[in-house]
Amino acid sequence: MINKKTVILLISSPDKEGLVYKITEFIFHHKGNLLHAEQHIDKETNYFFMRLEFEISDNTYDKQSLLVDLEPIKKQYDMSIELYFKENKQNVAIFTSITEHCLYDLLIKNKSGELDFNPCCIISNHQNNENIAEHFNVPFHHIPVMPEYKKEAEESQLRILGEYNVDLIVLARYMQILSPEFISCYPQKIINVHHSFLPAFVGANPYNQAYQRGVKIIGATSHYTTNTLDEGPIIEQKVVRVSHKDSLEGFIRKGKELEKQVLSQAVNKHTQKKVLVFENKTVVFD
C-alpha cells in the first residue's frame, strides 16, 4: 500500500487567464489527487486567491522539490505561494496573563482533537495559570514584564520561542502590548482576541462601561497582531444580543464565551492554513 501525504497550497496573485489551468496541470503532472479547491477574486483589485489540498505519494516529493517545480508558474503569474504538508502539526506557543478562560478552552479543544496543533509552551507574565499548564503537561515559562525591563523580557520570550521552533503565537488574554520589534519576528503569526467595544469603550472595565450604557449587542474579535493596536487583519468575529435583563455578570459571562469561540476558530483557521492576508484584510476559506 502506497502511503500518501496531503499538500496544502495557498496562492495569491493578480488574476490572469490560464492561472487555474496551470496549477491543476502542475498537480496532474506530479501525480497528485485533488481533494479540495476554493478560490476568490477581489473585484476591486483584480486579485486572485486560492487554496488547494491534494494528495501525493509519500516518498515522491518533498517540500523543497515542489517549490522548485512551482517556480516557473510563480514567476509567470507573479504569484505569492505558501506550501505546507497537512500532516505536519503547527508548534503553537500560548501567551497568557491572569485570565484563564481562553487558555483553558484552547487546551481542552486541542486535547479533544477539535483543534489540531502542538501546544509546545505557555509563556506568562504571571504565575497564576501554571497549574493549568501542569494539568495539560505543557511547559510553562514565567517571564515578568516590567516597563523598565520590557526589552529584556521580550528577548527572553523570543529565545524560548526559538528553542521550541514556534510557528504560531496565540495571545490568550495576554495583557501586554508587544513591541514592533517583537511583532516583526512573527509577521501574521500572532493571533489576538479582544472584545468588540473598541473604540467605544477603551481602557479598564469595558464590560462595566457597556453595561452602564445599556448596549444591546456585545461582541468579540480575533485578528492578527500588528503595530497598530487591535487593528490587525480580522480572522473571526461574533456578536450576541444582551438586554436590560442581563446583569453585569451576565455581560461578562457572555463576553467570555464569545472570546473563547472567536479565538479558537481563528486558531483553527490559521493552523489548517485557511487564511490569506491581503493588505489589511483576510480571505478566510471554509
N, C-alpha and C positions, 0 to 999 in steps of 0.2 A: 504494500500500500504506500502510495506517494504522499508524504507529508506536505501540507500546504501552509502558507503564511499569507496574511492579509495585508495589503498595502493600502494606505490612505494617502491620497494625492489632493492637495489644495492648490488651486490655481487662481490667479488674478492677473488680468491683462486688458489692454484696450480691445474692444470687441472687433474681431476681424473675420471675414469669410473663411471657412475651412478649418477653424480652430478646433471645433469638437471632433471633426473627422480625424485630424492629425493625432489627437490624444487617444481616441479609441483605436486608431490604427497602431499606435505605439503599444497599447495593451495587447492587441491581437498578435503582433509580431513577437511579443515576449511571452506568448502562450498563456496569457492571463485570462481569467474568467471574471467578467464584470459582475459585481454584486449589487452595487448601488451607485447612482449618479444623480446629483442635484446641481442645478445651475440658476444663476440670477444675473440679469443685466440691469445696471444702473442707467436709466434713460437720460438722466441729466448729464452724466459724464461719459456715457457710452463705454462703460467699463464692464468687463465680463468676470464673473466669479463662478467657480465650480469646485465641487467636492466629489471625489470618486473613491470607491472601495473595490479592489479587485484581488483575486487570489492568484498566486503563482507558486510553482514548486519550491519547496523549502530550500533546496540545495542549488538552485539555478542562479539566482541573482542576489546580491547584497545591495544595501542602500547606495553605496558609492557608485556601483556599476550602473544602477538605474538612473541616478542623477547625471552621470556622464552621458548615457544614451539619450537623456531628455534635453541635453544642452542645445542641440541644433534647433529643436522646436522652440525652446525657451528664447533663443536669440531671434528666430524668425518672427515670433509673435510678441516680442518684448514682454515676456511673462515673468511674474514672480511665482516661484514654485516652492512648496513645502512637501516633504515626503516622510512618511512615518510607517513603521510596522505596528499594526494594531496589537500584536501580542506583547509588545514592549510597554510595560506599565510606566506611567509618569511618576517620578520621585517628587513628592509634594511635602513642603515644609509649611506648617501651620503656625502663624503668629497670633498670640492671644495676650490679653491683659488680665482682667479680673472676671468679667462677664463670661459665663460658661456655655450658654445655650447653643451658640453656633459651633463651638468646638465639639461638644457632645454630639450634636446632630451629624457633623461630618464624619466623626469616628464611628458612630453607630451605623450609619449608612454604608460606610466603607466595609465594616465588619460583616454586614448582612449581604454585601455584594451589590447594593444599589449604586454605589459609587466604586469605580474600578481604578484605583491608584495605589501607590505605595506610600503610606504616611511615614516618611523617613525620620522626621523630627518635629518637635514642638518647641518654639522659642517664645519666651515670655519675659516681660519686664517686671512681672510679679511672680510669686511662688504659689499663689492660690490654687492653680489648676494642675499642680504637679501630681496630685493623686489621680487625676483623670488620665494623665499620661501613663502612670504606672499601671492603672487598670487595663488599658489597651496595649500595654507593652510597647510604648513608643518612647524613644529617647527624649528627655526633657532638658532644656538648657535655659537657665535663668540668667538673663543679662539685664541688670538695672539700667535704666536710661535717665540720666540726669542732664539737664540743659548744658552744663559746662563740660560734660564728657560724652555728648551725643555722638561725636565723630568716632571716638574710641569704641563706643558701644556698637555702632554700625560696622566698624571694621571687624569686631569680634563676630557679629552676626554673619557677615559676608564670608569670613573664614570657615565658619561652621557650614554654611550653605555649600561652599566649595567642597568640603570634605564629604558631604552626602551626595554630591553631584545633582543638586536640586534642579528640577525642570520648571516647577511652579511654586509660587508663594501665595498662600491664602491668608488674608488678614481677617481672622475670625473675631471681630470686635477688638482689634488691636488699637489701643487708644494713644497712638503716637503718630506724628507726621514724619513720613520718610523723606530724607533729603534727596534733591535731584541727583546727586552722585550715586546714591544707593539705587534709585529707580533706574538709572541709566545702565546698571549692570544686569537688569532683568526687564527689558522693554517688552510690554504686552505679555508679561509672565507674572504679574502681581494682580490678584483679584481682591477687591474690597467690597464691603457691604455697608450701607447706611440707610437710615430712614429717609423717606421721600418728602420731608417737610422743607428741605432746603430749597430756595434761600429764605422761606417764610419764617422758620423758627430756627435760628442759629444758636450756638453756644450750648450751655448746660441745660439739662432737663427739657428737651424738645417735646416729649410726650405731655409733660405738665403744661407747657405753653399751648399745645394744641388742644388739650382738654379745657383749659381756661377760655380759649377762643371758641369752643363749641364746634370744631371742624366735623365734617360728615364723612370724610374719606381719609384714611391713612394708608401709607404705602411703604415699600422698601425697594431699593435699587442695588444691583450688583454690577460692578464695572471694573475695567482695567484701571490701574493706578497710573496717573501721570503727574507731572509737576504742578498742574493746576488742581488744587484740592477738590475732590469729589466731582470732577467734571470730565473724567476719562470716558472712553468709548463704552457704552452701556451694553451689557450682555443679557440681563434679565430684570424685569420689573413686575411687581404685583401690587394690587390695592385691595382693600376691604372696607366695607361701609361700617361706620360707627354712628352712634346717636346719643341723645340725652340719657338714654337708659344705661349707657356704659359708664362705669366708674373709671377713675384714673388707672386703677389696677387693671381694668379690662382693656383700656387703651394699650397699656404696656404689654399685656399678655398677647393681644392680637398683633402688635407690632413685632414682638419677638418671633412669633410664628411665621410672619411674612419674611423676616430677615433670614430665618433658617431655610425657608423654601427657596428664596431667590439666590442665596449663596450656594446652596448645594446644587441647584440647577445650573448655575453659571460654571461651577467647578466641573460638573458632568459634561457640559457642552465643550469646555476647553479640553479636558482630558480625552474626550472622544474625538477631538480635532474637528469640531463642527463650527468653529468661529473664524471668520476672516475679518481683519481690521482694514478699513479703507478711510484714510484721512482721520476724522474723529468719530466715525460711525462703525458699526459692525454689521456684517452679514452673518446671520446665525441660521444654520441649516437644521432641519428637523432630525 
